[in-house]
Amino acid sequence: MALNLTAPGVYIEDLPSGTRTIVGVSTSVTAFIGRARRGPLEVPVPIESFGEFERQFGGLWQRSELGHAVRHFFQNGGRSAIVVRVESGGLESSGRVPGDLVIAASDEARALPSFDHLHLQVTHGGGGNDYTLTIRAENAAGTLLNDGAATPAGFSVVVPLVATADVAAAVAAAVTATVPPVALARVVTPVPLLRPATTNAPHVVSSAGVARLPMVNALTLEAANRGTWGDDIEVTVTPDASGATFTLAARLVDPAGRELENEVFHNLTLATGAVNNAPSVLASRSALVRLTGTPASLPAAAVTSRLQGGSDGFEPDVGAYSGSESARTGLHALDAVDVVNLLCVPFPIAVDVVDETERAGFWSGTALPWCRDRGAFAIIDPPPSWASFDAVSSDLSNGAGWMSSLRSAYGAQYFPMLLAPDPLQENRLRAFGPGGAMAGIIARTDGARGVWKAPAGTDATVAGALDLSVLLTDGEQGVLNRQGVNCMRAWPGAGRVLWGTRTLLGTDTGASEWKYIPVRRLASYLQQSLLRGTRWAVFEGNDEALWSQLRLSIGGFMQQLFQQGAFVGKTPSEAYFVKCDKDTTTAADIDAGIVNVRIGFAPVKPAEFVVIKIQQLAGSTG
């Protein structure tokens, strides 16, 4: 800002230094993709602890390896993770408050030949003071079954129509008072209900032998996302004194009835467009339920109902993990995330759904190219067939084996599996993929030493693992190391340690400049940090003033890394260079709106082989 020089005197003006500080990006944000018991689907959710994973995704689950991988990540020093839940099929649990009239088939009805389902139908009385409920047992073709005595296996009961009465109890009493040839059904609805809707349409749930009869004045709810976890949600609706608003409380309870989570929303209304509109409030603030249908009026008193009918679906195929770029699903759900440094995909241990060929195709065709484009690094578990050293050695010698298509600088292969206690199986030891623990060790090493330090060695101990599925000798590891496989070893006094730091291009025959993990990850760190730290230069004047500012900013960032030990060299000139002038940016580049900055660095490579030479001095002869 120009000074207004009016009266004689001394004036002070702050001038910009011309230096713009570049801040390094994070290095160990780890993305996990897999199945979870609950949680948002196809949405990247950041978490900072395993406790947060338990709250968001339901914790460990017998039908998935994801929870165990996340747990091992935080056990081994991980701090920031992003979880994408994938699923195939599955249903949200649903229910109605006050609820539906639910009637289940009796054992006698189920024993009838060809029994398939119950059939409910309601007919309201002409005077409106009662209704007739017809219950029939049918086969799949809709034919009325009988008990073998030529008497149809169906009957009707008459129930008083009282809006505030316990209709479930009334139906139960009427069913008990009616003695059909076969005791067809029992009432299973445990809550007070309002009256059934005025309809003659049949209501059937064939697969479970259960029939549901919708009630009027019922709020229709469903769990926030798919899975049987929603069957453990209890919802209570309490109308306020005004009758225009209500309170909705949702509880998640375990099978023993212990409360795991609870939510309470006050002053809700059914009015469309209101700021406290119940469907909108639940959609934005509830982690448990959604309101999908609303009645014209609220119940007269507080009522409670439990959701049911949730389904976990089935194991996702490899396509669910790959996802769709246009739909932002699977791996591509991470496209919206600013920084992802490490990628871990804990496939199921068994290969009955996603076989090894499909897994290799996921890594080579989708995940590794994605990591290359994003500057991320993939942590790859061993395939199930790698059950011994001989099996791995044989596979590596096969030109079409597991790693034949995985040659990339943006990933690393680890072996063997970890043997760790499984809390879901009384802490008995079982095999787990090492990916989560390896990502945690990398994060721990980054925090303690820097991204340029090899995440391996005696400091890279594996927490939480009590043994390894394969114990390797030095000679066996030597064979695998030359093929770019990073091994874990069990050293006396040190425990289980990570003892390899090569990328998928780290074969001895490949001679790649990206042979080592810290070199590749340091380069990605520089790229991502400089990309974000120099955006200010866009649309600035492309001349010496801009070039000098870029040299100063980037040079300051590189000098800081040099002082921290990221580069080889005694002096900065030996360790790195930053060049941005008329030699890198020609007149043609200026006309095209391009400024070129050339950066070089000398990375620290790990001392993979330490050779100690011992010489015996000859004794004196004098």
VENFENTA-V653731 format. One record per pair of residues at least 12 apart in sequence whose C-alpha atoms are under 10 Angstrom apart, sorted by the first residue. I is the first residue (numbers start at 1). J is the second residue. Records with the same first field share a line. If there is no record, write none. Layout:
I: J  J
This chain:
1: 13  14  15
17: 549
18: 545  546  548  549  550  552  553
19: 548  549  550  551  552  553  554  556
20: 533  534  536  549  550  552  553  554  556  557
21: 533  534  552  553  554  556  557
22: 529  530  531  532  533  534  553  554  555  556  557  558
23: 529  530  532  533  557
24: 525  526  527  528  529  530  532  533  557  561
25: 339  341  525  526  527  528  529  530  531  532  533
26: 80  339  340  341  443  446  447  451  525  528  529
27: 339  340  341  342  376  442  443  446  447  450  451  521  522  524  525  528  529
28: 78  79  80  81  339  340  341  342  343  376  377  439  440  441  442  443  444  445  446  447  451
29: 46  48  78  79  80  81  82  339  340  341  342  343  376  439  440  443
30: 46  70  73  78  79  80  81  82  83  339  340  341  342  343  344  376  377  378  379  436  439  440  442  443
31: 44  45  46  70  80  81  82  83  84  331  334  337  339  340  341  342  343  344  345  376  378  439
32: 44  45  66  67  69  70  81  82  83  84  85  331  334  342  343  344  345  346  435  436
33: 66  82  83  84  85  86  320  321  322  330  331  333  334  343  344  345  346  347
34: 64  65  66  67  69  83  84  85  86  87  315  316  320  321  330  331  344  345  346  347  348
35: 57  61  63  64  65  66  67  83  84  85  86  87  88  312  314  315  316  321  346  347  348
36: 53  54  56  57  58  59  60  61  62  63  64  65  66  67  83  84  85  86  87  227  312
37: 54  56  57  58  59  60  61  62  63  64  66  67  85  87  225  226  227  228  229  230  312
38: 54  55  56  57  58  59  61  85  223  224  225  226  227  228  229  230  288  312
39: 53  54  55  56  57  58  83  84  85  86  224  225  226  227  229  287  288
40: 56  57  83  84  85  86  224  225  226  287
41: 83  84  85  86  87  225  226  329  330  333
42: 83  84  85  86  87  320  321  323  327  328  329  330  331  332  333  334
43: 82  83  84  85  86  328  329  330  332  333  334  336
44: 81  82  83  84  85  329  330  331  332  333  334  335  336  337
45: 57  81  82  83  84  85  333  334  337
46: 80  81  82  83  84  337
47: 70  79  80  81  82  83
48: 74  78  79  80  81  82
49: 70  71  73  74  75  78  79  80  81
50: 67  68  70  71  72  73  74  75  78  79  81
51: 71  74
53: 67  70  71  81  82  83
54: 67  71
55: 260  261  287
56: 83  287
57: 83  85
58: 229
59: 71
60: 422  423  424
61: 423  424
62: 422  423  424  425
63: 312  314  315  348
64: 315  346  347  348  349
65: 345  346  347  348  349  432  433
66: 83  84  85  344  345  346  347  348  436
67: 83  346  436
68: 346  420  422  423  432  433  436  437
69: 344  345  346  432  433  434  435  436  437  438  439  440
70: 82  83  344  346  435  436  437  439  440
71: 436  437  440  464
72: 420  432  433  434  435  436  437  438  439  440  441  462  463  464  465
73: 344  434  435  436  437  438  439  440  441  442  443  444  463
74: 436  437  439  440  441  443  444  463
75: 436  437  440  441  462  463  464
76: 436  437  438  439  440  441  442  443  444  460  461  462  463  464
77: 437  438  439  440  441  442  443  444  445  446  447  462  463
78: 436  437  438  439  440  441  442  443  444  445  446  447
79: 440  443  444  447
80: 440  443
81: 340  341  342  343  440
82: 334  337  340  342  343
83: 333  334  344
84: 321  329  330  331  332  333  334  345
85: 320  321  329  330  331  333
86: 315  316  317  320  321  322  323  329  330  331
87: 226  227  312  313  314  315  316  317  320  321  330
88: 226  312  313  314  315  316  317  319  320
89: 226  227  311  312  313  314  315  316
90: 225  226  227  228  310  311  312  313  314
91: 222  223  225  226  227  228  230  309  310  311  312  313
92: 221  222  223  224  225  226  227  228  229  230  231  289  307  308  309  310  311  312
93: 221  222  223  224  225  226  227  228  229  230  231  232  233  289  306  307  308  309  310  311
94: 220  221  222  223  224  230  231  233  289  290  291  292  306  307  308  309  310
95: 218  219  220  221  222  223  231  233  234  235  291  305  306  307  308  309
96: 214  215  216  217  218  219  220  221  222  235  291  292  293  294  304  305  306  307  308
97: 191  192  193  194  215  216  217  218  219  220  221  235  236  237  294  298  299  302  303  304  305  306  307
98: 191  192  193  194  214  215  216  217  218  219  220  235  236  237  298  299  301  302  303  304  305  306
99: 189  190  191  192  193  194  212  213  214  215  216  217  218  219  220  221  303  304  305  306  307
100: 168  189  191  192  193  194  195  196  197  211  212  213  214  215  216  218  220  305
101: 167  168  171  187  188  189  190  191  192  193  194  195  196  211  212  213  214  215
102: 120  168  186  187  188  189  190  210  211  212  213  214
103: 118  119  120  135  168  171  172  184  185  186  187  188  189  204  209  210  211  212  213
104: 117  118  184  185  186  187  188  189  205  208  209  210  211  212
105: 117  118  119  135  136  137  183  184  185  186  187  188  208  209  210  211
106: 118  182  183  184  185  186  187  209  210
107: 182  183  184  185  186
108: 147  182  183  184  185
109: 136  137  138  145  146  147  153  154  182  183  184  185  209
110: 137  184  185  209
111: 147
112: 137  138  139  145  146  147  148  153  182  184
113: 138  139  145  146  147  148
114: 137  138  139  140  141  143  145
115: 137  138  139  140  142  143  144  145  146  206  209
116: 137  138  139  140  141  142  143  145  205  206  207  208  209
117: 136  137  138  139  140  142  204  205  206  207  208  209  210  211
118: 135  136  137  138  139  142  144  154  184  185  202  203  204  205  206  207  208  209  210  211  212
119: 134  135  136  137  138  142  144  154  202  203  204  205  206  209  210  211  212  213
120: 133  134  135  136  137  156  200  201  202  203  204  205  210  211  212  213
121: 133  134  135  136  156  199  200  201  202  203  204  211  212  213
122: 134  135  156  157  158  196  197  198  199  200  201  202  203  213
123: 158  196  197  198  199  200  201
124: 158  159  161  196  197  198  199  200
125: 158  159  160  161
128: 160  161  162  198
129: 159  160  161  162
130: 158  159  160  161  162  195
131: 157  158  159  160  161  195  196  198
132: 156  157  158  159  160  161  200
133: 155  156  157  158  159  171  174  175  196  200  213
134: 154  155  156  157  158  202
135: 153  154  155  156  157  175  184  185  202  211
136: 152  153  154  155  156  184  185
137: 152  153  154  155  182  184  185  209
138: 152  153  154  206
139: 206
140: 206
146: 181  182
147: 181  182
148: 181
149: 181
150: 181
151: 180  181  182
152: 180  181  182
153: 180  181  182  183  184
154: 180  181  182  183  184  185
155: 175  178  179  180  181  182  183  184
156: 174  175  178  180
157: 171  172  173  174  175  176  177  178
158: 170  171  174  175  178
159: 171  172  173  174  175  195
160: 174  195
161: 194  195  196
162: 194  195
163: 193  194  195  196  216  217  299  300
164: 192  193  194  195  299  300  301
165: 192  193  194  195
166: 190  191  192  193  194  195
167: 189  191  192  193  194  195  196
168: 187  188  189  190  191  192  193  194  195
169: 187  188  189  190  191  192  193
170: 187
171: 186  187
172: 185  186  187  188  189
173: 187
175: 187
185: 209  210  211
186: 210
187: 210
188: 210
189: 212  305  306
190: 304  305  306
191: 303  304  305  306
192: 301  302  303  304  305
193: 215  216  217  218  299  303  304  305
194: 214  215  216  217  218  299  300
195: 214  215  216  217
196: 213  214  215  216  217
197: 213  214  215  216  217  218
198: 214  215  216
199: 213  214
201: 213
216: 295  296  297  298  299
217: 294  295  296  297  298  299  300
218: 293  294  295  296  297  298  299
219: 237  270  291  292  293  294  295  296  297  298  299
220: 290  291  292  293  294  295  307
221: 235  279  289  290  291  292  293  294  305  306  307
222: 288  289  290  291  292  293  307  308  309  310
223: 286  287  288  289  290  291  307  308  310
224: 282  283  286  287  288  289  290  291
225: 287  288  289  290  310
226: 310  311  312  313
227: 309  310  311  312  313
228: 307  308  309  310  311  312  313
229: 252  253  254  288  307  308  310  311  312
230: 252  253  288  289  306  307  308  309  310  311
231: 252  253  254  255  306  307  308  309  310  311
232: 251  252  253  254  255  257  259  260  306  307  308  310
233: 250  251  252  253  254  259  260  261  262  288  289  305  306  307  308
234: 249  250  251  252  253  262  288  289  304  305  306  307  308
235: 248  249  250  251  252  262  263  264  288  289  303  304  305  306  307
236: 248  249  250  251  264  302  303  304  305  306
237: 249  250  265  298  299  301  302  303  304  305
238: 266  298  299  300  301  302  303  304
239: 266  267  268  269  298  299  300  301  302  303
240: 266  267  268  298  300  301  302
243: 269  297  298  299  300  301
244: 267  268  269  270  271  297  298
245: 266  267  268  269  270  271  276  277  278  298
246: 265  266  267  268  269  270  278  298  299  302
247: 264  265  266  267  268  269  278  302
248: 263  264  265  266  267  268  278  282  302  304
249: 262  263  264  265  266  289  304
250: 262  263  264  265  286  287  288  289  304  305  306
251: 263  264  288  289  306
252: 288  306
261: 287  288
262: 286  287  288
263: 285  286  287  288  289
264: 286
265: 278  281  282  285  286
266: 278
268: 280  281  282
269: 281  298
270: 294  295  296  297  298
271: 294  296
278: 290  291  292  294
279: 291  292  293  294
289: 307
314: 353
315: 348  352  353  354
316: 347  348  353  354
317: 347  353  354  355  358  359
318: 330  347  353  354  355  358  359  361  362
319: 331  354  358  362
321: 345  347  359  362  366  367
322: 361  362  363  365  366  367
323: 366
331: 343  345  366  367  370
332: 366  367  370
334: 370
335: 370  374
338: 374
339: 374  375  376  528
340: 371  374  375  376  377
341: 371  374  375  376  377  378  439  443  521  524  525
342: 371  375  376  377  378  379  410  411  439  440  442  443  521
343: 367  368  371  376  377  378  379  380  411  435  436  439
344: 367  377  378  379  380  381  434  435  436  438  439
345: 359  363  367  378  379  380  381  433  435  436
346: 379  380  381  432  433  434  435  436
347: 359  380  381  383  384  433
348: 384  432  433
349: 382  383  384  431  432  433
350: 383  384  385
351: 383  384  385
355: 383  384
356: 382  383  384  385  401  402
357: 383  401  402
359: 383  402
360: 380  383  401  402  403  404  405  406
361: 402  405  406
362: 406
363: 378  380  405  406  411
364: 403  404  405  406  407  408
365: 405  406
367: 410  411
368: 406  407  408  409  410  411
369: 408  410
370: 410
371: 408  409  410  411
372: 408  409  410  411  524
373: 410
374: 410  524  528
375: 410  520  521  523  524  525  526  527  528
376: 410  411  520  521  524  525  528
377: 408  409  410  411  412  439  503  517  520  521  524
378: 408  409  410  411  412  413  435  439  503  504
379: 410  411  412  413  414  434  435  436  437  438  439  503
380: 406  411  412  413  414  415  433  434  435  436  438  504
381: 412  413  414  415  416  417  432  433  434  435  436  438
382: 402  403  413  414  415  416  417  433  434  435  485
383: 402  403  413  414  415  416  417  433
384: 417  433
385: 402
386: 402  415  416  417  470
387: 415  416  417  469  470
388: 415  416  469  470  471  472
389: 415  416  470  471  472  473  476  477  479  480
390: 476
392: 415  416  479  480  485
393: 476  479  480  483
396: 479  480  483  485
397: 483
403: 483  484  485  504
404: 504
405: 504
406: 504  505
407: 484  503  504  505  506  507  510
408: 503  504  505  506  514  515
409: 502  503  504  505  506  512  513  514  515  516  517  519  520  521
410: 503  504  505  514  517  520  521  524
411: 502  503  504  505  517  520  521
412: 435  484  485  486  500  501  502  503  504  505  506  516  517
413: 434  435  484  485  486  487  500  501  502  503  504
414: 433  434  435  438  484  485  486  487  488  498  499  500  501  502  503  504
415: 433  434  435  468  469  470  477  480  485  486  487  488  489  498  500
416: 431  432  433  434  468  469  470  471  472  485  486  487  488  489
417: 430  431  432  433  434  435  465  467  468  469  470  487  488
418: 430  431  432  433  434  435  437  462  464  465  466  467  468  469  470  488  496
419: 431  432  433  434  464  465  466  467  468  469  470
420: 432  463  464  465  466  467  468  469
421: 464  465  466  467
429: 465  466  467
430: 465  467  468  469
431: 465  467  468  469
432: 465  468  469
434: 462  465  468  488
437: 461  462  463  464  465  498
438: 455  456  460  461  462  488  498
439: 455
440: 455  460  462  463
441: 455  456  459  460  461  462  463  497  498
442: 454  455  456  460  518
443: 455
444: 459  460
445: 459  460
446: 518
449: 564  565  566
450: 518  522  561  564  565  566
451: 517  518  519  520  521  522  523  524  525  566
452: 517  518  519  520  521  522  523  525  561  564  565  566  567  603  604  605  606
453: 501  517  518  519  521  522  565  566  604  605  606
454: 500  501  502  516  517  518  519  521  604  605  606  607  608
455: 498  499  500  501  517  518  606
456: 486  487  488  497  498  499  500  501  606
457: 488  489  494  497  498  499  500  501  608
458: 491  493  494  495  496  497  498  499
459: 494  497  498
460: 488  494  495  496  497  498  499
461: 488  489  490  491  494  495  496  497  498  499
462: 488  489  490  494  495  496  497  498
463: 495  496  497
464: 496
465: 495  496  497
466: 490  495  496
467: 489  490  495  496
468: 488  489  490  496
470: 487  488  489  490
471: 487  488  489  490
472: 487  488  489  490
473: 489  490
474: 489
477: 489  499  500
480: 500  507
481: 499  500  501  502  506  507  508
482: 502  506  507  508  509  510
483: 502  503  504  505  506  507  508  509  510
484: 500  501  502  503  504  505  506  507  508  510  515  516
485: 500  501  502  503  504  505  506  507
486: 498  499  500  501  502  503  504  506
487: 499  500  501  502
488: 500
499: 608
500: 516  517  608
501: 515  516  517  518  606  608
502: 514  515  516  517  518  519  520  606  608
503: 515  516  517  518  519  520
504: 516  517
505: 517
515: 605
516: 604  605  606  608
517: 605  606
518: 566  603  604  605  606
519: 566  602  603  604  605  606
520: 603
522: 566  567  603  604
523: 601  603
526: 557  558  561  599  601
529: 554  557
530: 553  554  557
533: 553  554  557
534: 549  550  553  554
536: 550
537: 549  550  595
538: 593  594  595
539: 593
540: 593
541: 590  593  595
542: 585  589  590  591  593  594  595
543: 581  582  585  590  595
544: 580  581  582
545: 581
546: 580  581  595
547: 579  580  581  582  585  595  596  597
548: 579  580  581
549: 580
550: 578  579  580  581  595  597
551: 577  578  579  580  581  597  598  599
552: 578
553: 578
554: 577  578  579  597  599
555: 572  576  577  578  579  599
556: 578
558: 572  575  576  577  578  599  600  601
559: 571  572  573  575  576  577
561: 575  576
562: 575  576  601  602  603
565: 603  604
566: 601  602  603  604  605
567: 601  602  603  604  605
568: 601  602  603  604  605
569: 601  602  603  604
572: 601
573: 601
574: 601  602
575: 600  601  602  603  604
576: 599  600  601  602  603
577: 598  599  600  601  602
578: 597  598  599  600  601
579: 596  597  598  599  600
580: 595  596  597  598  599
581: 595  596  597  598
582: 595  596
583: 596
584: 596  597  598
585: 597  598
